């Protein structure tokens, strides 16, 4: 196979055109859907621009309070200098609430795109000194830079994961080169940007202690003091000003809001989903058997502090329990790092640690899967097994992000992004691991040719079955479950004519919706969504188009609605179903 070029200039030159293609796609996504995280980061621009540092972590003007570590707050402060000149209202603490002018949208979108240059450089650096062919190097660049997860989360949903993951890859690249002090420095900086990356801290501590702090008692102790001093300087630069102003308690309270509950508002498909499902099942069963069980409300969190439900039957899970569980799950990796600290294994160990955090952590965000999928891309070409593992894991991970984009106009985008990613991986891995002829022991037995062929890249029957299961879930969720359902609740309604629906048909439609919600709840077993069904409010997008806005439990529809489509939002696995009923409806 072709050897890598000797010139680092040649290597660096090849990465810019994949980066350029990614940039063009990001620019095309500027006017697309954006989540409330867009307003979150706009508000952080306003906080850091309008208030003194001593009030950053205590301001409650908006519900979207600053809850990232200080380096990210400094980053927002840096951006606010430019933002205030692009559109001053954007950085106004009060007038800027829920503000989204064209200039604001363009500025914030471009800030994410430009910050991704760190990810591009880290992808280049991570492959620079590895014995890769130009094709292998390009494939890794494409898997990282063209990641559909980053497109979905950063450039549609809106966040800044790209440059944060870039710093993680930078840290890993320095560790692989044997530059442990620099690698530890970048990881410490990363923790001061986003503390959720601290899940991999045990791996770093064990690896650096065993790999960097070696060479005898005196030399090892000296290195321990040196790397400890580097970390201390980084954390002092981040938290020192807030310690000076007596704000550390506020900072820590914002960064670790344990009152938000075990699960995030959009549950990550992890171990605790099964735990919650078991608790609900046991509560239902015991009530049927005559036991007095105080069943909690349906949602185990609303995403806000204090808005979470207790368990009905099973023991309540605390942050300490999840912390211990994560460490226990991570222990095999830590043992290996202690016994044989190999630089070439750092990427796998870090990815494994983040996988443990995703599966067993407290209040895990669904987007946390990026923390282990992106670093694993750099190891995908080491062997057939690594390629199979990455192929399977990346598709499932990115598919689990689909519900973040629930509007119809973004549906083709996320599907195309995932399909292109899957096709790129399949053909790339097939070229890297082609079928090879091999001769079995004994070569020729009884005059018969016993030569066999090692198969090309494949994921096995289990992987295929699992992925086809995801396909079935998607087809079912998007197409097969659609129904005509009218939901109309009015406390003092005397009569209502909505097409030709009779009360019997309405009841039947509701029963069908309930049945489908139960069936879709099984989606979690395929590792896709959190399962369950809730009747949710119709998104703002549909309100702007003249559609009724409100939740089913508080609907108060009066008067005549003319030439307006009445829709019902049945949220099944975070999929909204909008069913047109009539163009004219007399209500009340």
N, C-alpha and C positions, 0 to 999 in steps of 0.2 A: 504494500500500500504506500501511497505517496508520503514522503517524509515532510514534516513541517518545515517551513522556510526558516533559514538561519537569521534573517533580518527581522528584528522586532518591528521595523517600519512597515515591512510587507504584511506582517500579522495585523498590526493596528489598522492599516489601510482597508483591510477586508471587512471590518466590522461596521464601517460607516454606512454602507448601503442598506444592510438590514435595519440599522437605526433610522435611516432616512425613510424607509418604507413604513416603519412603525410610527414615525412622527407624522407622516401624511395621514395615516389612519386616525391618529389621535386628533388631528385638526378637523377631520371630517366629522368626528364625534362631538365637537364643541356644542352644537345646538341640541344635542340629544337629551334624554332624560337625566335628571340629577336628583339625588335624594336629599333628605334633611341635613346630611353631612355637609352639603354645600353651604347652608346657612350656618352650621356649626363653625366652619372654618372662617366664614365671613365675619361672624361675631368675634372670633378670636383675633382677627385683624383689628377690629374696632376696640377690643379690650386692651390689647397691647399698645395701640396707637393713642388712645384717648386717656388712659389711666396711668398713674405712676406704678412702678413695679410692685410696690407694697400692697396694691389692691388687685392685682391680676387674679389671684386665686380666691378672693373673697367676694368679687362682684357677682351679683345675681340679677342684673338687669334683664338678662335673657335666661331661659331654662337651659340653654346650651352653654353651660359654664366651662371654663378652661380646666381640663382634667388630664392633660399630657405633661410630662416632665419639663423642666425649665428650658432645656436646649430647644425643644420644639416651640416653646413660647418665644424664645429669642428669634427663632426662624420666622415666626409670624410677625414679630416686630420688624424684622428686616424687610419682609414683604410689604408691610404696611407703609413704609416710606414711599414706595413706588405706587401702591394702591391709592394713597391719598392724593396723588397727583393725577392718576388716571380718572378717578371719580371720588371726590371728597365724601360724598354721602356713604360710600361703601365702608368707610372707617369711622363713621359717626356712631357713637354708642347707642343713641336713642332713635335718631332718624333712619339709621341703617337697618333696623330690625326687619327681617324678611325682605330685604332689598335685593333685587336681582336685575339690574339694568343690563343692557347688552355689553357695556364696557366692563361691568363687574363680572359677568359670566366669562367674557373673553380673557380678562386678566387672571381670574382664578384657574381657568382651564389651562392657560399657557404656563402658569406657575408650576403646575403639576408636570406638564410636558418638559419644561426646561430642567426641573429638578431630576428628571429621569436620566439626565446625562451621567449622573453618578452610577446608576445601574448599568449603563452602557460601558462605562470605563471599567467597572468591576467585573463585568462579563469578559471583557478583553483580558484583564489582568489575570483572571482565574484560569484562563486557558493558555496564557503566554508561555509559561515554562513547562507545560505538559507535553508529553511526546505524542501529540495528536497530528493527524494529517489535516490538510486544509479543509477537507470535507467534514471531518469530525468536529473541527473547531467551529465551522460555520453552523453545524447542526446544533451545537450547544448554545451558540449565540442566539439562534432563532428560537430555541425552546425557552430561553430566558427573556429576551427582548420582545418576542411575539407572544408571550404568555396570554392566553385568553382571560385568565383570572385577573391579571393586572389591567387589561383593557376594561373588563367589566367593573372591577372594584374602583380603580383609580380614575378612569377616563369616562365612565358613565355614572356609576353610583357616586363617585367623588371622594377620594382620599389621597394620601401621599405615601402609599406603601412602596412605590418603586424606588425612591432614593433611600428609604430606610433599609429595604432589602439589599440595595446596592452597598450600603455600609457593612451589612452582615457579610456579603460576599467578599468585600475588601478585607475584612478581618480574617476570613477563612483563607483567602489567597496568601496573606502574609504568614499565617501559621503553616501553610503547606510549604512555603519557601524557607521555613525555619526562622523567620523573623518574629519570634514569639512576643517580644516586647511591643512591637508595632501592632501586631494582631490583637493583643490584649487592650492596647490603647483604643483602637477603633471600636472594639466591643463595648468598652466603658462609655465611649461617646454615644454609641447607639442606645445604651440603656438610659442615657440622659435625654434622648430624643423620644423614646417610647419604651416604657418600663415593661410592657408585655413580652418583650424579647428576653427578659430575665429568666425565662424558663430554661434556657440553655446555659445559664450561669454555672450550675454544678459541673457540666461537662468542661467548661473553660477552666474552672478552678482546679479540677482534678488533672486535666491535661497539662496546664501550665505549671502546676506544682511538680508533676512527675517528669515533664519534658524540659522545662526551662530552668527550674530550681534544682538542678542536679550538678554533680561534679564535686562532691565532698561537702562536709558540714559548713565550712567557712564560705566557700564559693556559692553553695546553694542558699545559705542564709542571706548572703549579700544580694543575690538575685531576687530572693523573695522580698527583701526590703525595697529593692529598686522597682519591681513591678507593682508592689503595694503603694509606693509613692506616686507612681504614674496614675494609678486608679484614683488615689486620694486627690491629686491635683485636678483631675477631670471632674470629680464629684464636687469639689470645692468651687470650681468655676461655675458649675451648674447651680448648686444649692446655696453657696455662700451668701449671695445678696439677700435671699429670702430668710436665711438664718439670721442675718444682720437686722432685718426688719421684723423679726419675730413672727414670721409667717410659715414656719415649717409645719406646724400643726395643720394649717389650712391646706398647704400643698399636699401633705400625706393623706388628708381626708378626701381631697379631690381625686388623687391618683388611685386610691384603694377604697372605692365605694362598695363595701361588702354588703350594704343594705339592698343592693340591686337584685340580689337573689342568686341562686345556683346557676340558672340559665339566662342567656342573653335574650333580648326581645325576639330576635329571630334565632331560634335554637340551632346551635351547631349539632350536626348529626354525630353525637358521641355517646359514651357509655351511659351518661346520666339520663339520656332520653329513654333508654330501656328501664332504668330505675324508676323514673316518673310514670312510665306506662304501667309498670308492675304495681306501683302504689295505687294508681287509679283503678286498675283491674281488681285489686284486692278490696279496695273501698267499695266498689260496685258489688262485688260478690258477697261481702260481709253484710252489707245493707239488705241484700236479697235474702240472706239467711237469718235476718232479724236482729242483727247487732246494731247498736246505736253508734254510728260513725259520722263524725262531722267532716263531710267531704269539703275540700277547699274549692275555690273557684277554678274555672278551667285553666286560666293562665298562671304559670308559675313565676312569671315576671312580666312587667310592662316596660322594662328597660330603665325605669327611674328608681332612685333610691327610695326604699321603703315600700315599693310596689311589687311585692312578691307573695306567693302563697305558701303555707306550710304543707307538710306531707300529712296525709290522713292516717296511714297505717305504718309505713316503714319509718325507721329512724331518720330524723332530720340530718341532712348533710351540711356540715360547717366548712368554712374555708380551711381550717386546720386539717380536717379529714381529707379534703381534696389535695392539699399540699403533701401530706404523707403518702397518699395514693400515687401521686405523680412521681415522687421520689422512689417509691418501691418499683413502679413500672420502669423507671429510668435506670435502676440499679445494675442490670446486666451490662448496659453500655458503660456505666461508670467503672465497673469492675474491669472491663476490657481496657478502658483508657488508663486505669491505674497500673495494670500489669504490663501493658505494651503500648505506650503512647506513640503511635505512628502518625506523622503529619498527613499522610495520604488518606487516613481514615477520618479526619476531622469533619469533612462534609457530611459523611454518613452519621457520625455520632451526633452532630448538631441537629440534623434532620430528625433523627430518632428521638432526641429530647423534645423537640417541638411537637412531634407526633404524640408523645406521652402527655404533654400539656394540653393538646387539643382533645384527647380522649377523656382525660380525667380532671382537667382543670376547673377552676371556679369561674362562672360567668364567662364562658368562652365565646368569643365572637366567631361567627361563621367564616369570616375572612381570615381567621388565623391559620387556615389550611395552607395559605400562601407561604407561611413561615417554613414549612418543611418541603413543599413541592418545588419551590424555586431553587434552594440549595441542592436538592436531589438531581436537578437537571444536569449539574456538572459531573455527576457520577454515572449517568445513564448509559454511557458508552464503555464502561469498564468491562462488562460481561453481558452475556445474553440474559442472565438472571436479573441484573440491574436494569437492563432495558425493559424487560417484561414488567418488573415491579413499577418502574416509573410510568410506563404506558398506562397501566391499569390505574394506578393511584392518581395520576394527573387528570385523567378523564373523569373519574368519580368525583374528585375534589372540585374541578371546575364546573361539573354539572350541578353539584350541590349549591353553587352560587346563582343558579338560574333565577330563583325566586326574588333575588334582589332587583331584577328588572321585570316588573309584572305588567307593564303596559304593552299594548299590542304592537306599537310601532318599533319597539326594541326587540321583539321576539326574533325576527329574521337575523338580526345582528348577532345575538348571543349564540344562535344555532350555527350560523356560518362560521363564527370564530372558533367554536369547539370542533366542528367538522374539519376545518382547515388544520387545526392543531393535531387532530387524530390522524389525518391523512399524511401530514408532514412527518409525524412520528413513525407511522407504519412504513412508509417508503424509506425514510432515513434509516431506521433500525434494520429494515430488510437489506439495504445496501451494506450496512455495517456488519451485519451477521448473515451472510448469504448461506445457502445450502452448500454443504461440502461433502464430497464423496469420501467414504472411509471403508476400510476393509476389516471385517471382523476377524477375531483371532482364528487362525486355522485357514484363512484366506479361501482355499478351495477344499471343500469336503465332499468326498465321493463324486468328484467331477462336477460339482455344482458350484456356481459362483455365489459366494456368500457376501459379496460386497454390499454395503448399505450406505445410505445417504443421510448425513446429519441434516435435519430439517432447517429451513430458514427461520427467521424470526417468527415467533408465535407466542400466544399467551395461554394456551391450554384450554381445555373444555370448561373449567370452572370460571376462568376469566371471561371467556366468550359468553357463557350463560349469564354471568352477572351483568355484563354490559348490555346484552340483549334484554335483560330485565329492566335496566334503566330506560331502554328504548320503549319497552312496553308501557312503563309508568308514564313516560312523556306523552305517548300517543293517547293513552287513556285519559291523562289529566288535561290535555289540550283539546281533544276532539270527541272522544267517546262519551264523556260524561255530560256533555252539554244538554240542557233541557230547558223547556219552557216552564218557568216558575214565577209566580206572582207573589210577592210578599207585601202585604198591606195591613198595617196595624193602625187602628184608630179607636181610641177609647170610647168616643161617643158617636161613632159612625152609625147612621140609620140605614143608608143604602149606598151601594157603590156598584157601578157597572164598569167592568173592565173586560172588554171583548165578550166572549161567551163563556167565561170561566164560572162554573158553579162551585158551591162550597165543597162538594165532594171531590171535584177535580183539584181544588186548591189543597185540600188535605192530602190527597194522593201525591201531589207534586212535592209537598213537604216531606212526606214519608220517603219518597225516592231520593230527595236530597240528603236525608239522614242516612239512608243505606249507603249512598256513595261516599259520604264522609267517613263512614266506618271502614269501607273498603280502602279508601285512600289513606287512612291511618296506617295501613300496612306498608306504605311507601318508605317508612323509616327503616324497615328491614332490608331495603335495598340500598341503604346508605344515602338517601337522597334528601328528603326534607324532614321536617320535624313531625309530620303526621298530624291528624286531627283536622277538624273543620270548625270554623267560626264564621258567623255572619258578621262581616265587617262593614265599615262605612265606605262609601264610594269615594275614590281618590279625588283630589282637587282638580285634576286634569279633566275629569268628566263634569265637574261642577261648572267649570269655565265654558263648557260646551252647552250648558243649559240643562244639564241632567240633575235630577233631584240629588241633594247631598244630605246625608244624615245616616245615623246607625239605625238598625232595625228596632232596637229597644226604645228609642226615643223619637220615632217618626211622628211628625205632626203635620200631615199634608192637608191643606185646606184650599178651597177655591177651585177654579177651573184651570187646568194646565192644557194649553192648546199647542198643537204641533210640537210636542216635546216627547221624547222617548223615555218611558219609564223603564228603568233597569233595576235588576236585582243583583247585588254583589254577594255571591256565595264564595267565601274564601276557603278553598280546599287546598291544603298543603301550600298555602300562600299563593295560590293561583286564583285570580279574580275571574268570575264568569259574568258577563254582562248580556242579559237576555232581552232583546227588544220585545215589547208587548203590544203597544199601540201608539198611534200618533196623536190621539186625542183621548183624554181620560177625564171623566167627571169624578172628582173626589170630594165627598162631604157636601 
